[in-house]
Every structure is written in structure tokens, then in C-alpha cells.
């Protein structure tokens, strides 16, 4: 009957919605001043605060005991976005490598600061696993990103 068909259709539509809702995301690509690159996604889930996910950076200039180099990294968890702002002070499991990151996100773009210090992975020489610098410090660097 007609009624049964309608019920089936509403079920199908209801099932289709959550998948779309959970997949809403924006991607941002940016640069660090004076040099370096970064990127992240902002994920939107219904009823939850948006999150910054997959925050990665590379080629960020750093000075260590061994001299100047560049560093890279990735934030594995999600960072909550409150009133379009996010910020985190993160350390690795050993507590030796530190990342401070903060930003303000808008629909078009995003900007903030990044600081990496401690015993951190270095990009030069490029080995796997990477060399670890000691007593490293980037200072507080500015970054900007635009929507990809």
C-alpha cells in the first residue's frame, strides 16, 4: 500500500542523514612565517563542538644545540574549537618534545601561532626514524591558512 511505501522512504532518508552530517569538514592549508607549511581539517558533528583534526606541520625552522634545522610533526587527537578558537599545549609520551599551537578559524581562513621546543624530530638529515635534536626552540611563530 501507499502508506507502507512512505514509511520505507522516510527510513531510507533518515538513514542517509547521519552519514552526511558526520562527514562535514573543511580543509585548511597554510604557511608558517618565516618558512614552513601546515594543514588541518575542521570536522563538524551535530550536537558536538567542532574539532580541529589532523593538524600537521613541516619545514618549520628551529634552532637546536647542533645548529639550525627544520622540524615537523602531527597532532594525533582532535582539538576542540570554542568560539572559533583552538589551542593546545602538547607533549610526546616521554614528555621531551613540546608543541604549543593556537589559532582562530573562520570560514575562509585561519591564523595563529606555533611553537615547538625540546628534543624534537629534525628533517635534516632525512632519516627514518628522524634524528632528534636537543634543546631545540622555534620561538613563537605566526601562521596563516586558507580553505583548500
C-alpha positions in Angstrom: 0.0 0.0 0.0 0.9 3.7 -0.3 1.4 4.1 3.5 4.0 1.3 3.7 6.0 2.8 0.8 6.1 6.2 2.6 7.4 4.6 5.8 10.1 2.9 3.9 11.1 6.1 2.2 11.3 8.0 5.5 13.5 5.3 6.9 15.9 5.5 3.9 16.1 9.3 4.2 16.7 9.1 8.0 19.5 6.6 7.4 21.1 8.8 4.8 21.3 11.9 7.0 23.7 10.9 9.8 26.3 9.8 7.3 26.2 13.3 5.7 26.2 15.1 9.0 29.3 13.3 10.3 31.2 13.9 7.1 31.0 17.7 7.2 34.5 19.0 7.1 36.6 21.9 5.9 40.3 21.6 5.0 42.8 24.4 5.5 46.3 24.7 4.0 48.8 27.3 5.2 52.3 28.6 5.8 54.4 29.4 8.8 56.4 32.7 8.9 59.3 32.8 8.1 59.0 29.4 6.4 57.2 26.1 6.7 53.9 24.5 5.9 50.9 23.3 7.8 47.4 21.9 7.3 44.4 20.7 9.2 40.7 19.8 8.9 37.8 21.1 10.9 35.1 18.5 11.5 31.6 19.3 12.3 29.3 16.8 14.1 25.8 17.5 15.1 25.4 18.4 18.8 29.2 18.5 19.4 31.8 21.2 19.3 33.7 21.3 16.0 37.1 19.8 16.2 40.5 20.6 14.5 41.8 17.2 13.3 45.0 16.1 11.6 47.0 19.2 12.4 50.3 18.7 10.6 53.3 20.9 10.1 56.7 20.6 8.3 59.8 22.6 7.3 59.4 24.8 10.3 62.8 26.5 11.2 64.2 25.6 14.6 67.5 26.1 16.4 69.0 23.3 18.4 72.3 22.6 20.2 73.6 21.3 16.8 72.6 24.5 15.0 69.7 25.5 12.7 67.4 22.8 11.3 63.7 22.3 10.4 61.2 20.3 12.3 57.8 18.6 11.6 55.0 16.9 13.4 51.4 15.9 13.7 48.7 16.2 16.3 47.1 12.8 16.6 44.0 13.8 18.5 41.3 16.3 17.9 41.4 19.9 19.3 38.1 21.4 20.4 37.1 24.6 18.7 35.4 27.1 21.1 34.1 30.4 19.7 36.2 29.8 16.6 39.4 29.4 18.6 41.6 26.4 19.4 44.7 26.0 21.4 46.8 23.2 22.9 50.0 22.6 24.8 51.1 19.1 23.9 54.0 16.9 24.8 55.0 13.5 23.5 54.7 10.4 25.7 58.2 10.8 27.0 57.5 14.5 27.9 60.6 15.6 26.0 59.1 17.2 22.9 56.6 20.1 23.1 54.2 21.7 20.8 52.2 24.8 21.6 49.6 25.7 19.0 46.8 28.3 18.9 44.5 29.5 16.2 41.3 31.3 15.2 39.3 29.7 12.4 36.8 31.4 10.1 35.0 30.1 7.0 37.6 31.4 4.6 40.8 31.2 6.6 42.6 30.7 9.8 45.6 32.2 11.6 47.5 31.6 14.8 50.8 30.8 16.4 53.0 27.7 16.7 56.0 26.9 19.0 58.0 23.7 19.0 60.7 23.1 21.6 62.6 20.4 23.5 64.0 17.2 22.0 62.2 17.2 18.7 62.4 15.3 15.4 64.5 17.1 12.7 64.2 16.9 8.9 67.9 17.2 8.2 69.4 14.7 7.5 66.2 13.0 6.3 66.4 9.6 8.0 63.8 7.1 9.2 63.4 7.4 12.2 64.3 11.1 12.1 67.2 12.5 14.0 66.2 14.0 17.4 67.6 17.5 18.2 68.4 18.5 21.8 67.5 21.8 23.4 65.5 22.9 20.3 63.4 26.1 20.1 61.4 27.7 17.2 60.2 30.6 19.3 56.6 31.7 18.8 55.9 31.7 15.0 52.9 33.1 13.2 51.0 31.0 10.7 48.1 31.6 8.3 46.0 29.2 6.4 43.3 29.4 3.7 40.5 27.0 2.9 41.6 24.3 0.5 
